[in-house]
């Protein structure tokens, strides 16, 4: 039994928490991993069985990386066939200082790898001086 189950007296079988695959609507449709190595931010997305030339779109807007994937396919065995299709989106905020003009994307072995160079973040704002006037009396 999981630690969560034990903490609650074992009343609920919460072992499924570690694997949301039992509830596909709760799990992200596009699984990703992301990391910053030196000055390069890397995002890797699992997209097996997709044709990146026609099924995958990567865009960047407003400091966010957006993945759009259209999956379609058919699985057939001796007794039945099954269609799988759908349109999936995933939006990931880019780290501060990401240089959008350096974004590259590559697809190999079912993995989409997107890389972005990250520089020094721009100033988040500026200080506004306050003018002090006389009260006019």
C-alpha positions as CSV (number, residue, x, y, z in Angstrom):
1,X,0.0,0.0,0.0
2,X,1.3,3.5,-0.8
3,X,2.4,5.9,1.9
4,X,-0.7,8.1,1.2
5,X,-3.0,5.1,1.7
6,X,-1.3,4.2,5.0
7,X,-1.5,7.8,6.2
8,X,-5.3,7.7,5.7
9,X,-5.8,4.4,7.5
10,X,-5.7,2.3,4.3
11,X,-9.3,3.2,3.5
12,X,-8.6,4.4,-0.1
13,X,-6.5,2.4,-2.6
14,X,-4.4,5.4,-3.7
15,X,-1.6,3.4,-5.3
16,X,-3.0,4.6,-8.7
17,X,-1.7,8.1,-7.9
18,X,1.7,7.2,-9.2
19,X,0.3,6.1,-12.5
20,X,-2.5,8.3,-14.0
21,X,-2.7,6.0,-17.0
22,X,-5.8,4.5,-15.4
23,X,-7.4,7.8,-16.0
24,X,-6.3,9.0,-19.4
25,X,-8.3,12.2,-19.3
26,X,-6.3,13.3,-16.3
27,X,-2.9,12.6,-17.8
28,X,-1.2,14.9,-20.2
29,X,-1.7,13.9,-23.9
30,X,1.8,14.9,-24.7
31,X,4.4,13.7,-22.1
32,X,7.4,15.9,-21.9
33,X,10.7,16.4,-20.0
34,X,12.5,19.7,-19.9
35,X,15.9,20.8,-18.5
36,X,18.4,23.6,-18.7
37,X,21.9,22.6,-19.5
38,X,24.4,25.5,-19.6
39,X,22.8,28.2,-21.8
40,X,20.5,25.7,-23.6
41,X,16.9,24.9,-22.6
42,X,15.8,21.6,-23.9
43,X,12.3,20.2,-24.1
44,X,11.8,16.6,-25.2
45,X,8.3,15.3,-26.1
46,X,7.2,11.7,-26.6
47,X,5.4,11.5,-30.0
48,X,5.7,7.9,-31.2
49,X,3.9,7.0,-34.3
50,X,3.5,10.5,-35.6
51,X,4.8,12.0,-38.9
52,X,6.5,15.2,-37.8
53,X,6.2,16.7,-41.3
54,X,2.4,16.7,-41.4
55,X,1.2,15.8,-37.8
56,X,3.3,18.1,-35.6
57,X,3.4,21.9,-35.3
58,X,5.7,23.8,-33.0
59,X,5.1,27.5,-32.4
60,X,6.3,30.2,-30.1
61,X,4.3,33.2,-28.9
62,X,4.2,35.3,-25.8
63,X,7.0,33.5,-24.1
64,X,5.4,30.1,-24.5
65,X,6.3,27.1,-26.6
66,X,3.2,25.4,-28.1
67,X,3.0,21.9,-29.4
68,X,0.1,20.8,-31.5
69,X,-0.1,17.1,-32.6
70,X,-2.7,15.3,-34.7
71,X,-2.5,11.6,-34.1
72,X,-4.3,9.1,-36.3
73,X,-3.8,5.4,-36.8
74,X,-5.3,2.0,-36.9
75,X,-4.4,-1.1,-34.9
76,X,-5.5,-4.5,-36.2
77,X,-5.3,-7.9,-34.8
78,X,-6.9,-11.2,-35.7
79,X,-10.3,-10.4,-34.2
80,X,-10.8,-6.7,-34.5
81,X,-9.4,-3.3,-35.6
82,X,-9.3,-0.1,-33.7
83,X,-8.8,3.5,-34.8
84,X,-6.9,6.0,-32.7
85,X,-7.1,9.7,-33.5
86,X,-7.2,13.0,-31.8
87,X,-5.7,16.5,-31.7
88,X,-3.5,17.3,-28.7
89,X,-2.0,20.5,-27.4
90,X,0.7,21.3,-24.9
91,X,1.9,24.7,-23.9
92,X,5.1,25.2,-21.9
93,X,6.4,28.5,-20.6
94,X,9.9,29.3,-21.8
95,X,12.5,30.2,-19.1
96,X,13.3,33.9,-18.5
97,X,15.8,35.1,-21.0
98,X,14.9,32.6,-23.7
99,X,15.9,33.9,-27.2
100,X,13.0,32.9,-29.3
101,X,14.9,33.4,-32.6
102,X,17.2,30.5,-31.7
103,X,14.6,27.8,-31.4
104,X,15.3,24.6,-33.2
105,X,13.3,21.4,-33.4
106,X,14.3,17.9,-34.4
107,X,12.4,14.6,-34.5
108,X,14.1,11.2,-34.2
109,X,12.9,7.8,-32.9
110,X,9.5,9.1,-31.7
111,X,11.0,11.9,-29.7
112,X,10.7,15.6,-30.6
113,X,13.6,17.7,-29.2
114,X,13.2,21.5,-29.0
115,X,16.2,23.6,-28.0
116,X,16.4,27.3,-27.2
117,X,19.4,29.4,-26.2
118,X,18.9,31.3,-22.9
119,X,20.6,34.5,-22.2
120,X,20.4,37.0,-19.4
121,X,16.8,37.9,-18.7
122,X,15.7,41.4,-19.6
123,X,14.9,43.8,-16.9
124,X,11.5,43.1,-15.5
125,X,10.7,46.8,-15.1
126,X,12.2,50.1,-14.3
127,X,12.0,52.5,-11.3
128,X,9.8,55.5,-11.8
129,X,10.9,58.7,-10.0
130,X,8.4,60.5,-8.0
131,X,8.2,64.3,-8.4
132,X,7.6,66.2,-5.2
133,X,5.6,69.4,-5.6
134,X,4.7,72.2,-3.3
135,X,1.3,72.4,-1.7
136,X,0.6,75.7,-3.4
137,X,0.0,77.8,-0.2
